[in-house]
Amino acid sequence: GQARGETIGQARGETIGQARGETIGQARGETIGQARAVLRILATRGFHVPEPLRVRVLACNDLAMLDRWLAVAMSAPSVEAFGRVLE
């Protein structure tokens, strides 16, 4: 009775925890990929990205913000102008 219920409850909890972990991991993977794309565009355009700016871009967890930064990276006249958008 009780032991079986605890076993079932534990199994359900582990399954839910695993699903949440996978969802969080997938979302973080998407943001990391988008952040790398921002930096790759800047580098392809010939801009040297200072380390503090690089760290800031890679630390961003907001996919919508990274999408905006990606658009700016494509058209910013300089890496300094790109950096001002992040401020």
N, C-alpha and C positions, 0 to 999 in steps of 0.2 A: 503494500500500500504506500506508506510514506516514503520508503526508500526508492520505490519505482517512480513516484512523483518527483522526488528530488533529482533523480537521474534524468528524467525527461525534461525537467525545468533547466537543468544544467546544460543539456544538449541544445535546447532551444536558445538559451542565452549565448552559448558559444557560436551558434549559427548566426544569430543577430549581430554579435560582436564582429564576427568575420566579415559579414556583408558590409557593415559600417566601415570597417578598416579598408576593405577593397574600394569602397566609394571614395573615401578620403584620399587613398593612395592614387586613384585614377584622377581625381580633381587636381591633386598636387602635380601629378605628371603632366597634365595639360598646361598648368601655369608655368612649370619649368620649361616646357617646350616653347611656349609663347615668349617667355623671357629670353630664351636663347635666340629665337627668331629676331627679336628686337635688336639684340647685340650683333647678330650676324649681318643684319641690314646695315647697321651703322658701320661695321667693319668693311663691308663690301663697298660702301660709299667712300671708303678711304679715311674714315674718322678713327682716331685713337680714342678709345673709351677709357677715361681714368678709372682706377680701381674703385674709388668710393661710388661712382655712378654705376659701374658694373655690379657691385654688391647690392646696391639699392634695387636695380632692375631684377636681379636674380632672387631677391628676398620678397618681391611682391607676390601676394597670393590672390589678388583680385583680377580675375580673367577679363572683366570689362575694362578695367584700367589698362591692362596690358594690351588689349585690342586698340585702345586710344593711342598708347605709346607706340605701337607698331605703325599706325598711320602717320604719326609725327616723325618717326624714324625715317620714313620713306621720303619725307619732304623737307625736313629741317635743314636750314642752310649751313648749320655747323653743329658739332657735338655740344657746344656751349648753349646754343639755342634749344637743342633737345633737352639738355639738363634743366633749363629754366622751366620747361613744361612740368617737370617732375617736382618742382618746389611748391 
